[in-house]
Amino acid sequence: MGWDAIRAEALLHEIPNPSPLNAMMDPSSSSTASAPAASTHSSDSGGPAAALSAAVATASRRFQHLLDRSTPHVGRRWLGLAGVVLVYALRAWFVGGYYIVTYALGIYLLNLLIAFLSPQVDPELAEVLGEGPALPTRSSDEFRPFVRRLPEFKFWYSIVKAFCIAFGMTFFSVFDVPVFWPILLFYWVVLFTVTMKRQILHMVKYRYVPFTFGKQRYNGKRAASADDLTLPKD
């Protein structure tokens, strides 16, 4: 073999192989080529779903902020509820139907009212368990404000949601079941009378009033204790 053949073979070994196999064996080239594809895939994976989730979370936070701001405005909240009730009453009157929806709404409101008038700890259950009365029964007992089973704000908010749902149901004919509405009204009045009578008897039996008007006031006078009598006077 001559010197020319040896030089030609050396030049062939120095030239890089442009074959696909060499490109697959080179890790730097493969990583560089796959980097844009990976970044494109990661940007496309959180498209519409992520935007919708962020929009729902933002709307939920704003709505909760509005609810928190409306908490101390009791009179305005109940005045707004009266407007909602009036809108639903006008809708039911002009449509002339959906008596089942109205009856179910009345039953739900009655349950909310009973929970609003009931104490958080039932005195009857406390007596059965031997825990003693949960509410003060004498003027000498410690003052304890009435704690409801259903707080006022949740009571109001539940009523608003119930009327809004019932108002939306009046736009679907599937809920307009034909029924003789005087029977439903009579049954609801009887149920309301019996339930409220039982609640009033429960209030009289355990001597509690489900309303606290203001804070307890003190007249500034108290009985002198034995320690006060023995203290020297300057």
CYANA upper distance limits for C-alpha pairs under 8 A (distance plus 0.5 A):
  1 MET  CA      5 ALA  CA      6.94
  1 MET  CA      6 ILE  CA      7.84
  2 GLY  CA      6 ILE  CA      7.11
  3 TRP  CA      7 ARG  CA      6.77
  4 ASP  CA      8 ALA  CA      6.73
  5 ALA  CA      9 GLU  CA      6.78
  6 ILE  CA     10 ALA  CA      6.83
  7 ARG  CA     11 LEU  CA      6.78
  8 ALA  CA     12 LEU  CA      6.87
  9 GLU  CA     13 HIS  CA      7.03
 10 ALA  CA     14 GLU  CA      6.99
 11 LEU  CA     15 ILE  CA      7.00
 17 ASN  CA     22 ASN  CA      6.82
 18 PRO  CA     22 ASN  CA      7.01
 18 PRO  CA     23 ALA  CA      7.74
 19 SER  CA     23 ALA  CA      7.19
 20 PRO  CA     24 MET  CA      6.74
 21 LEU  CA     25 MET  CA      6.75
 22 ASN  CA     26 ASP  CA      6.79
 23 ALA  CA     29 SER  CA      7.46
 23 ALA  CA     30 SER  CA      7.95
 24 MET  CA     30 SER  CA      7.37
 26 ASP  CA     30 SER  CA      7.18
 27 PRO  CA     31 SER  CA      6.61
 28 SER  CA     32 THR  CA      6.66
 29 SER  CA     33 ALA  CA      6.68
 30 SER  CA     34 SER  CA      6.62
 31 SER  CA     35 ALA  CA      6.51
 32 THR  CA     36 PRO  CA      8.20
 33 ALA  CA     37 ALA  CA      8.09
 34 SER  CA     38 ALA  CA      6.68
 35 ALA  CA     39 SER  CA      6.74
 36 PRO  CA     40 THR  CA      6.60
 37 ALA  CA     41 HIS  CA      6.69
 38 ALA  CA     42 SER  CA      6.70
 39 SER  CA     43 SER  CA      6.73
 40 THR  CA     44 ASP  CA      6.74
 41 HIS  CA     45 SER  CA      6.63
 42 SER  CA     46 GLY  CA      7.77
 43 SER  CA     47 GLY  CA      7.76
 46 GLY  CA     50 ALA  CA      5.63
 46 GLY  CA     51 ALA  CA      8.19
 47 GLY  CA     51 ALA  CA      6.85
 48 PRO  CA     52 LEU  CA      6.54
 49 ALA  CA     53 SER  CA      6.65
 50 ALA  CA     54 ALA  CA      6.62
 51 ALA  CA     55 ALA  CA      6.66
 52 LEU  CA     56 VAL  CA      6.67
 53 SER  CA     57 ALA  CA      6.67
 54 ALA  CA     58 THR  CA      6.64
 55 ALA  CA     59 ALA  CA      6.66
 56 VAL  CA     60 SER  CA      6.59
 57 ALA  CA     61 ARG  CA      6.72
 58 THR  CA     62 ARG  CA      6.76
 59 ALA  CA     63 PHE  CA      6.61
 60 SER  CA     64 GLN  CA      6.62
 61 ARG  CA     65 HIS  CA      6.59
 62 ARG  CA     66 LEU  CA      6.81
 63 PHE  CA     67 LEU  CA      6.83
 64 GLN  CA     68 ASP  CA      6.67
 65 HIS  CA     69 ARG  CA      6.74
 66 LEU  CA     70 SER  CA      6.72
 67 LEU  CA     71 THR  CA      6.88
 70 SER  CA     74 VAL  CA      8.25
 70 SER  CA     77 ARG  CA      7.62
 71 THR  CA    153 PHE  CA      7.34
 73 HIS  CA     77 ARG  CA      6.68
 74 VAL  CA     78 TRP  CA      6.85
 75 GLY  CA     79 LEU  CA      6.60
 76 ARG  CA     80 GLY  CA      6.62
 77 ARG  CA     81 LEU  CA      6.76
 77 ARG  CA    156 TRP  CA      8.36
 78 TRP  CA     82 ALA  CA      6.74
 78 TRP  CA    156 TRP  CA      7.82
 79 LEU  CA     83 GLY  CA      7.08
 80 GLY  CA     84 VAL  CA      6.93
 81 LEU  CA     85 VAL  CA      6.72
 81 LEU  CA    156 TRP  CA      8.31
 81 LEU  CA    160 VAL  CA      6.89
 82 ALA  CA     86 LEU  CA      6.66
 83 GLY  CA     87 VAL  CA      6.75
 84 VAL  CA     88 TYR  CA      6.84
 84 VAL  CA    160 VAL  CA      7.87
 84 VAL  CA    163 PHE  CA      7.64
 84 VAL  CA    164 CYS  CA      8.32
 85 VAL  CA     89 ALA  CA      6.60
 85 VAL  CA    163 PHE  CA      7.39
 86 LEU  CA     90 LEU  CA      6.66
 87 VAL  CA     91 ARG  CA      6.67
 88 TYR  CA     92 ALA  CA      6.64
 88 TYR  CA    163 PHE  CA      7.53
 88 TYR  CA    166 ALA  CA      8.46
 88 TYR  CA    167 PHE  CA      6.40
 89 ALA  CA     93 TRP  CA      6.51
 90 LEU  CA     94 PHE  CA      6.60
 91 ARG  CA     95 VAL  CA      6.55
 91 ARG  CA    167 PHE  CA      8.21
 91 ARG  CA    170 THR  CA      8.50
 92 ALA  CA     96 GLY  CA      6.33
 92 ALA  CA     97 GLY  CA      6.90
 92 ALA  CA     98 TYR  CA      7.47
 92 ALA  CA    170 THR  CA      8.12
 93 TRP  CA     97 GLY  CA      8.20
 97 GLY  CA    176 ASP  CA      6.60
 97 GLY  CA    177 VAL  CA      8.41
 97 GLY  CA    178 PRO  CA      8.15
 98 TYR  CA    102 THR  CA      7.02
 98 TYR  CA    170 THR  CA      6.98
 98 TYR  CA    175 PHE  CA      6.90
 98 TYR  CA    176 ASP  CA      5.00
 98 TYR  CA    177 VAL  CA      7.04
 98 TYR  CA    178 PRO  CA      8.46
 99 TYR  CA    103 TYR  CA      6.54
 99 TYR  CA    176 ASP  CA      7.76
 99 TYR  CA    177 VAL  CA      7.93
 99 TYR  CA    178 PRO  CA      8.39
 99 TYR  CA    179 VAL  CA      7.64
 99 TYR  CA    181 TRP  CA      6.71
100 ILE  CA    104 ALA  CA      6.62
100 ILE  CA    175 PHE  CA      8.01
100 ILE  CA    176 ASP  CA      7.79
100 ILE  CA    177 VAL  CA      7.11
100 ILE  CA    179 VAL  CA      8.14
101 VAL  CA    105 LEU  CA      6.62
101 VAL  CA    166 ALA  CA      6.94
101 VAL  CA    169 MET  CA      8.13
101 VAL  CA    170 THR  CA      8.42
101 VAL  CA    175 PHE  CA      7.54
101 VAL  CA    176 ASP  CA      8.36
102 THR  CA    106 GLY  CA      6.69
102 THR  CA    166 ALA  CA      7.92
103 TYR  CA    107 ILE  CA      6.85
103 TYR  CA    184 LEU  CA      7.23
103 TYR  CA    185 LEU  CA      8.10
103 TYR  CA    188 TRP  CA      8.01
104 ALA  CA    108 TYR  CA      6.74
105 LEU  CA    109 LEU  CA      6.68
105 LEU  CA    162 ALA  CA      7.38
105 LEU  CA    163 PHE  CA      7.99
105 LEU  CA    166 ALA  CA      7.62
106 GLY  CA    110 LEU  CA      6.68
106 GLY  CA    188 TRP  CA      8.03
107 ILE  CA    111 ASN  CA      6.94
107 ILE  CA    188 TRP  CA      7.95
108 TYR  CA    112 LEU  CA      6.85
109 LEU  CA    113 LEU  CA      6.65
109 LEU  CA    159 ILE  CA      7.39
110 LEU  CA    114 ILE  CA      6.82
110 LEU  CA    192 PHE  CA      7.59
111 ASN  CA    115 ALA  CA      6.84
112 LEU  CA    116 PHE  CA      6.59
112 LEU  CA    150 LEU  CA      8.16
112 LEU  CA    155 PHE  CA      7.12
112 LEU  CA    158 SER  CA      8.48
113 LEU  CA    117 LEU  CA      6.71
113 LEU  CA    155 PHE  CA      8.39
114 ILE  CA    118 SER  CA      6.60
114 ILE  CA    196 MET  CA      8.39
114 ILE  CA    199 GLN  CA      7.97
115 ALA  CA    119 PRO  CA      8.44
115 ALA  CA    148 ARG  CA      7.96
115 ALA  CA    149 ARG  CA      6.10
115 ALA  CA    150 LEU  CA      5.91
116 PHE  CA    148 ARG  CA      6.48
116 PHE  CA    149 ARG  CA      6.63
116 PHE  CA    150 LEU  CA      5.33
116 PHE  CA    151 PRO  CA      7.11
116 PHE  CA    152 GLU  CA      7.70
116 PHE  CA    155 PHE  CA      7.28
117 LEU  CA    148 ARG  CA      7.20
117 LEU  CA    149 ARG  CA      8.17
117 LEU  CA    210 PRO  CA      5.97
118 SER  CA    122 ASP  CA      8.09
118 SER  CA    148 ARG  CA      6.40
118 SER  CA    149 ARG  CA      6.31
118 SER  CA    150 LEU  CA      8.37
118 SER  CA    210 PRO  CA      7.50
119 PRO  CA    146 PHE  CA      7.31
119 PRO  CA    147 VAL  CA      6.22
119 PRO  CA    148 ARG  CA      5.11
119 PRO  CA    149 ARG  CA      5.78
119 PRO  CA    210 PRO  CA      7.91
120 GLN  CA    147 VAL  CA      6.20
120 GLN  CA    148 ARG  CA      5.46
120 GLN  CA    149 ARG  CA      4.48
120 GLN  CA    150 LEU  CA      8.17
121 VAL  CA    125 LEU  CA      8.27
121 VAL  CA    126 ALA  CA      7.82
121 VAL  CA    134 ALA  CA      7.17
121 VAL  CA    149 ARG  CA      8.04
122 ASP  CA    126 ALA  CA      6.77
122 ASP  CA    134 ALA  CA      7.99
123 PRO  CA    127 GLU  CA      6.69
123 PRO  CA    132 GLY  CA      8.46
123 PRO  CA    133 PRO  CA      6.17
123 PRO  CA    134 ALA  CA      6.10
123 PRO  CA    135 LEU  CA      7.75
123 PRO  CA    206 TYR  CA      7.45
124 GLU  CA    128 VAL  CA      6.92
125 LEU  CA    129 LEU  CA      6.75
126 ALA  CA    130 GLY  CA      6.59
126 ALA  CA    131 GLU  CA      5.67
126 ALA  CA    132 GLY  CA      6.43
126 ALA  CA    133 PRO  CA      6.84
126 ALA  CA    134 ALA  CA      7.34
127 GLU  CA    131 GLU  CA      6.51
127 GLU  CA    132 GLY  CA      5.95
127 GLU  CA    133 PRO  CA      6.92
135 LEU  CA    144 ARG  CA      7.54
135 LEU  CA    206 TYR  CA      8.41
135 LEU  CA    208 TYR  CA      7.54
136 PRO  CA    141 ASP  CA      6.11
136 PRO  CA    142 GLU  CA      7.26
136 PRO  CA    143 PHE  CA      7.53
136 PRO  CA    144 ARG  CA      7.46
136 PRO  CA    208 TYR  CA      8.49
137 THR  CA    141 ASP  CA      7.53
137 THR  CA    206 TYR  CA      8.08
137 THR  CA    207 ARG  CA      6.79
137 THR  CA    208 TYR  CA      8.30
143 PHE  CA    216 GLN  CA      8.38
145 PRO  CA    212 THR  CA      7.23
146 PHE  CA    209 VAL  CA      8.11
146 PHE  CA    210 PRO  CA      6.79
146 PHE  CA    211 PHE  CA      7.38
146 PHE  CA    212 THR  CA      7.03
147 VAL  CA    151 PRO  CA      8.36
148 ARG  CA    210 PRO  CA      8.04
150 LEU  CA    154 LYS  CA      7.03
150 LEU  CA    155 PHE  CA      6.70
151 PRO  CA    155 PHE  CA      6.55
152 GLU  CA    156 TRP  CA      6.68
153 PHE  CA    157 TYR  CA      6.56
154 LYS  CA    158 SER  CA      6.36
155 PHE  CA    159 ILE  CA      6.85
156 TRP  CA    160 VAL  CA      6.83
157 TYR  CA    161 LYS  CA      6.73
158 SER  CA    162 ALA  CA      6.59
159 ILE  CA    163 PHE  CA      6.75
160 VAL  CA    164 CYS  CA      6.68
161 LYS  CA    165 ILE  CA      6.60
162 ALA  CA    166 ALA  CA      6.63
163 PHE  CA    167 PHE  CA      6.45
164 CYS  CA    168 GLY  CA      6.75
165 ILE  CA    169 MET  CA      6.76
166 ALA  CA    170 THR  CA      7.04
167 PHE  CA    171 PHE  CA      8.05
168 GLY  CA    172 PHE  CA      8.32
169 MET  CA    175 PHE  CA      7.29
170 THR  CA    175 PHE  CA      7.66
170 THR  CA    176 ASP  CA      8.05
172 PHE  CA    176 ASP  CA      8.01
180 PHE  CA    184 LEU  CA      7.73
181 TRP  CA    185 LEU  CA      6.73
182 PRO  CA    186 PHE  CA      6.54
183 ILE  CA    187 TYR  CA      6.62
184 LEU  CA    188 TRP  CA      6.60
185 LEU  CA    189 VAL  CA      6.71
186 PHE  CA    190 VAL  CA      6.77
187 TYR  CA    191 LEU  CA      6.62
188 TRP  CA    192 PHE  CA      6.49
189 VAL  CA    193 THR  CA      6.62
190 VAL  CA    194 VAL  CA      6.71
191 LEU  CA    195 THR  CA      6.54
192 PHE  CA    196 MET  CA      6.51
193 THR  CA    197 LYS  CA      6.52
194 VAL  CA    198 ARG  CA      6.80
195 THR  CA    199 GLN  CA      6.76
196 MET  CA    200 ILE  CA      6.54
197 LYS  CA    201 LEU  CA      6.69
198 ARG  CA    202 HIS  CA      6.71
199 GLN  CA    203 MET  CA      6.79
200 ILE  CA    204 VAL  CA      6.70
201 LEU  CA    205 LYS  CA      6.51
202 HIS  CA    206 TYR  CA      6.80
203 MET  CA    207 ARG  CA      6.08
203 MET  CA    208 TYR  CA      5.95
203 MET  CA    209 VAL  CA      7.20
204 VAL  CA    208 TYR  CA      7.47
224 ALA  CA    228 ASP  CA      6.78
224 ALA  CA    229 LEU  CA      7.70
225 SER  CA    229 LEU  CA      7.15
226 ALA  CA    230 THR  CA      6.97
227 ASP  CA    231 LEU  CA      6.84
